[in-house]
């Protein structure tokens, strides 16, 4: 509802209507009116332990949370929510999902009680025409989302929704779908893709906590050069990029959130890397800030 229509609607309210709670009154207006354009992030989330440890990665997330304009809401595409079809979480109070095993109890005790946003879920559904976006009431926030967002915004006062990855679709489909979400950036929504550019858990080497295998580092550098060159088509067709990339992306779910972030870039926007480091031999924490 625009401002003019809103003021007209006030004239039709009975006198008692003016006594309603201000929060309920403001719900009649569009919570996602045009505002400052928000940046886009692709975050290498790595181990869930980054959510509760103070380390070089989490410290950078903290800095981001303090330096970025405060979002109206957050839409996160996480590697850890794969579905048949595309969905967005649409509940008022998303649960904190502990979708991992073998970690200390302190990590399982973490709760991130950020509110959801049925309004943003509806907005995303209306914005996307490439497919029918379903409204999900069961999922919540998985660790691909909350492990990062909790560090950036510890007060849990910003509404967060997730968008799922349709595992039946190819990379081009995901990229094209993401492009349709770009208008949300101009409505105060922080878009976050959460995964890892290089992610091969079967090849993890615990003896290389701060290093990457040669093939992992070569793939990471190749990705960075293509990102800086704005050569998204080669990144979409990553399976043609050589054996080092084949080893780095044995399955696509941790890579696809990068394509969502890149698709949201407007022309001539600045691109910067942070947390640019390989770990455990076969993982890359390299992250991207657009805008």
Secondary structure, 3 states (H helix, E strand, C coil): CCHHHHHHHHHHCCHHHHHCCHHHHHCCCCCCCCCCCCCEEEEECCCHHHHCCCCHHHHHHHHHHHHCCCCCEEEEEEEEEEECCEEEECCCCCCECCCCCCCCHHHHCCCCCCCCCHHHHHHHHHHCCCCCEEEECCCCECHHHHHHHHHHCCCCCCEEEEEEEECCCCHHHHHHHHHCCHHHHHHCEEEEEEECCCECHHHCCCCCCCCECHHHHHHHHHHHHHHHCCCHHHHHCHHHCCHHHHHHCCCCHHHHHHHHHHHCCCCCCCEEEECCCEECECEECCEEEEC
